Amino acid sequence: MLTLTLFRHAKSSWELNGLDDRERPLNARGSSAAPLMAGFMHEHRIRPELVLCSTAVRTRQTLELVLSGMKPAPKVKYEDALYLADPILLLERVRKAPRTTKHVMIVGHNPGLQILAVELIGEGDPEQIGAISDKLPTAGVVVMTFDAKSWADVAPGKGRLTHFATPKMLMAAAA
């Protein structure tokens, strides 16, 4: 059994004019949402062994806030190719994960992450699948499992959605 977690970066700032898109940092909302999602991951024992992270500032900052509570700390690889990557490239990268790794997490961007999630999920709660199809908001987390021994076998329609959470969902549940 293999587990893939897709984590869209938290909300970023548009306040600094002329800043390259890769350099946009998290805003205050994003800086509070990432730890909230880290708590969700801890509570549900979502513990990746390998994290593949885009090199954009907002993805790196999101991951830093999430990693602070993750024990044991996973291996992290920052990869330029994941910046605004399309779903085909993301799937190709997942398929190259080491055979010994059972749980991979990608911290990246839309629309690639959302499209990849929709394409990979074949089973799960229809309402949650529909919600992911409509929107994968910033700091949204999608977790799916695959009945496979090798990442090379991960394919469209073969994933089972096990968790889907957003900051808004968690705040509504806490109220």
Beta strands, then each sheet from edge to edge (+ up, - down):
strand 1: 2-8
strand 2: 50-54
strand 3: 75-79
strand 4: 103-108
strand 5: 121-123
strand 6: 141-146
strand 7: 159-165
sheet 1: 3+ 2+ 4+ 1+ 6- 7+ 5+
end
